Amino acid sequence: GGRRRGATNHTAEDQALDQIAKEAEARLAAKRQARAEAREIRMRELERQQKEADENADRIYDMYSDGVSRAARVSVNNSRLSASNSYQSSRRSSEDSLEETASLRDVRSELREVEDKFRKAMIGNAQLDNEKAAAAYQVELYKDRYEELEEEHNQLQREHRDKCRQFEQMKRDVAKLQKDLEATLAALQERDRLIEEQGLVIVGGDTSSSATESDEEDVGGVDRKVKEKHRRALVSADMAKLLDSVGHGSLDVRLKKLASERNELQDELRHVKLELEEERSKSNRFSANPADLEDIQREANKQLGDYKFKLQKAEQDVNTLQATVARLEGQVVRYKTAAETSEKVEDELKVERRKLQRELRESLSRVEELETSNTHLQRRLDKLKTAKSALLKDL
């Protein structure tokens, strides 16, 4: 009954733990889905910001390029206009004309250099913006990964605590079964002691054995399966001697031999009775010598008494042995069933304990791996934060 209640409680605990694990997995899946949606929203926001930054850069570049081009065209037109006016109003010297042409070339070359520098600066700014967006996205990914690892670490810790509780429960069950086993062994030893004190003998199997030999067999049978092909019984020393006089073999074989001898004695007794009746009839018929008849009668009566005594003794022995066998068979079956049940439960508990120890080692190894990965990711995250800070300072 106690084992059935323990199995029921164990099944209920397993169902509760399975339900808790399913709920935790469902919550973890919901959190992952929410993080994926948030990551997608952040990606769209970063893409939009990058697109706006590119459009603003292009707009500023176009505005600056248009301004510089208009200034250059105005300067060129002014120079042309001044040159035309000066040429129409008065002719200057050739040295002034050459100086104006050289200054115009210098202005154009400086304008091209400024445009190139501005273009390079805008390209560099756009590249820095792209790198900044990529770094921000990578930081978000590392944050999500860190949160996932932290949740997995917490989940493993919960599973580890559950396994520890199960292991402690199994240890308590093993200790209880060990106590039951010790109590059973003590009962077996007490039984054998009582058998020895009463001067009884266990017979059965191939040979008969004493109470001390029975104690050694029962104690040694705790660690192995008890397999007996023949029945055993507890009888007195006189009955054991009687069974030994019959011969060797199992108890059933020796009882069959006793029954066969009893039947033979009964047949012989009937045969003697018939012979006696014949002798009586002959004596009455032929009126033989009275002295001879008396001797024959005494001899026949003597043989008849001996046969009757042997028959009664054999019947009493057989009845006693049958009653003893019927009484002790139940005891042997009960003891053997209890021993086999205890051994079976002990083997199952040993297997379950080894399984739990293996799962505990695997869980501890996985926790250590996750802690190492968590430390590595934390270092990488710190490096990314440092690089981001340096990049922001440079910008």
Buried (B, 14 or more C-beta within 10 A) or exposed (E): EEEEEBEEEBEEBEEEBEEEBEEBEEEBEEEBEEBEEEBEEBEEEBEEBBEEBEEEBEEEBEEBEEEBEEEBEEBEEEBEEEBEEBEEEEEEEEEEBEEBEEEBEEBEEEBEEEBEEBEEEBEEBBEEBEEBBEBBBBBBEBBBBBEBBEBBBEBBEEBBEBBEEBBEBBEEBBEBBEEBBEEBBEEBEEBBEEBBEEEBBBBBBEEBBBBEBBBEBBEEBBEEEBEEEEBBBBBBEEBBEBBBEBEEBBBEEBBEBBBEBBEEBBEBBEEBEEEBEEBBEEBEEEEEEEEEBEEBBEEBEEBBEEBEEBBEEBBEBBEBBEEBBEEBBEEBEEBBEBBEEBBEBBEEBEEBBEEBEEBBEEBEEBBEEBEEBBEEBEEBBEEBEEEBEEEEEEE
